Amino acid sequence: MRTPIFDPTRREVLAGLRAALGAALGAPAAGLIAGGAAPSITAQLALQARPATLALRPDQPATPVWELAAVSHLGTVRLKRGDRCEVVFRNDLPVPLAPVWYGRNAPATADPLRGRAPTAPDATETSIISIPNAGTLMADFRLFEAGLNQPARPLPIVAGETNRVDVDRDEVLLIEEWRLRPDGTALPPGRDPKDTTPLYTLNGRTSFELSAAANERLRLRFINGSQRTVLAIKLENHEVRVMALDGQPAEPFPARNGALVLAPGGRADAFVDATTSAPFLLHDGKEARPVGRLTVTGQLERRAPLSPPQPLPPNDLPDQLDLRSALRFDVALGAPDAIWTRPANFSTASAPAFRAKAGRTVVLALKNSGPVTNVFHLHGHHFRLLDKLDDGWKPYWLDTLAIEPGQTQRIAFAATSPGRWLLESVVTDWASPRLVRWYAVE
């Protein structure tokens, strides 16, 4: 007997999820949109929080995990800058959850923790979001980690440029870390990792292989999907040219020694001209280990030699920041207290870290007085990392920054997105909690 194959189209999947939402609420999904008006939709995306498994050890059964998956797409989710996207989110996990978008700077309906309740188990919700910038994004529900019974996987999302970028292929490389118990199950972060072994995967595999033709130019979108560890990844025997960081174009520069250093949640787009087979090496601060391999075969014929890569199209972030008249605030990064709280206890009734008028430049002095590296993430905006004397900034934008023990780093951003936005802080210790505060742009 032939096994039936269920292979719905994206339109069928989204229609089914919208119908499920209407049945659950007794109203059409469009009724959730403010004012009842139906905006022009240029893209659709069906997301599902669901159980999954990963083959992390060949001698043991597959490891149970939770994941955020795009059931409307085969392979990488690819949207376009300027899209207005209908997102249908289905929660098939036993705890309330909602996807949080990293790298998407735009006013939107209230994000989770800021007035919008997460989606209940066995429920579906629809929202409309805009994609104002091109870049490498990440959707993730791990902000709710206190309720997660399994370690969880984020979802990479590519927002493409409106004009073609001169590369032969565009690949996402998602790096993830796991803490495995002796029985092969995995420990979620925020718990004591005693008696566990660290393990790393590239695109869900312990030994990933990427094939390319010689002379092929690759755009590699590296994402540190780990939750606690600053990682360095290197492609041996190749020049790795950094083109974008945290989803924003940078002035192109070669990675030092061919290695990219990424904080948890950090992203880097790099151009690589494939020349020879070589391993991907990952370093977690303790040791280097192979996590994959670039296998080069054949020859890609070209009419003309490759020219040096040109900068990616800008995303309309300001060329200059007015540091002289900037609003300045000190933000101390630390342990849970009356200021920093776990997401499960968060309320906007708490005092904001700061308030700023829309259009002002804001400078934050981020101080890590603790004994462990602290990773800071700014929601809603990208920032410049300032030079030590505040007389300039690095030639790239970031939304995530690792701050070493005893150090203070100053960042600056243009407050262009009105609303209430989160600040995230977590130290690079598996047992430590993720902490949040909020700030207001009015």
NORHUHU-V482203 format. One line per field, one symbol per residue. phi: phi as a letter, one per 20 degrees, with the letter a starting at -180 (. if undefined). A space follows every 50 residues. Layout:
phi: ???
This chain:
phi: .fffdecffgffffffffffffffdmbfgfffegnmfeffedbcbddceb fbcceecfecfgefbdbdcefecenffcdcgnfddedddddddecfbbfd edndeagbggfgndodffffglcccdbdcddfceqedbdbdfgeffeeec fcdecfcddfffdfeecebcceceecdcdefgenfdeffndfegmddfbc cclmcfbecdebegmeedddeeceefdcdfcdccdfmceddfdbclndgc fgbffflmdddcfgnfcbececefcbfaeeddcdndbebfcrbeddcmbe ecfcffegfegfgfdmfffcceffdffcceceeaegbfeecfgfdfbfff fffacbfgneedddeeddeeecgdddcdenbdceeefgeldrbfebdccc bedfgmdcddccbefddfqdceddbbeecgefeecccbccdd
